[in-house]
Amino acid sequence: MYIALFGPPGAGKGTQAGAISEAYGIPHISTGDLFRENIKNQTKLGQLAQSYMNEGELVPDEVTIDMLKDRLSHDDCLNGYLLDGVPRTVIQANLLAHPEDGVTIDVVLNLAIPDEKLIERLSGRVEGQSGAIYHKVFNPAPAWDLPYKPQRDDDTPEAAANRVKVYNEQTAPLIEYYEERGLLKTVNGDQSIEEVQAEIKKTLDEHFGID
Ligand code: AMP
């Protein structure tokens, strides 16, 4: 099962990814998380990525895909993976379309959500002590995971607005790209977390022929 979770920032990719990865026993691989890990460990890659991330800009394609391919070469990816937040450009999608390198995508799950809901969702995003992501209003943390940590640098209103703009300009064209290749499945992301989760499960079970 080689799945890519696709959608604008704030669509709920990270929130849904944990449940999908658990349900199908495949690793959840988020390029955003890989960059944040590098920033935390103060690697060279982390330093480079941070300058782009703080502005809500994309990290260069080659850097991103080299990091991802390295992660996909680990043994836990042999039977599949769930990509979250990648590919984000047509160049990245082309770099990832190489089954001979063990890199492939069977299905792209598009979490669709109206533009005006995105900023509202992004601006309420908060992180609990455990590192889990919540929303102040729509999905507050349980008491054991409080208090919230300081806000992510790229969740300020300015950076969030730029991330939506970057998505529309550079990432949204991938909808047509994957539609043309017959890989795109669209799920309504504008529902409760549980409803989105159930629709994703149904879509993937149907796609992979699971009863
Ligand atoms: P995310 O956690 O997926 O929202 O990603 C946070 C930030 O990491 C993005 O705004 C980008 O700066 C960077 N990033 C994550 N994934 C990619 C990617 N596939 N290509 C380029 N930049 C990325």
Residues whose N, C-alpha, C, O or C-beta is under 5 A from the ligand:
A	BS01	AMP	T31 G32 D33 F35 Y52 M53 G56 E57 L58 V59 T64 D84 G85 V86 P87 R88
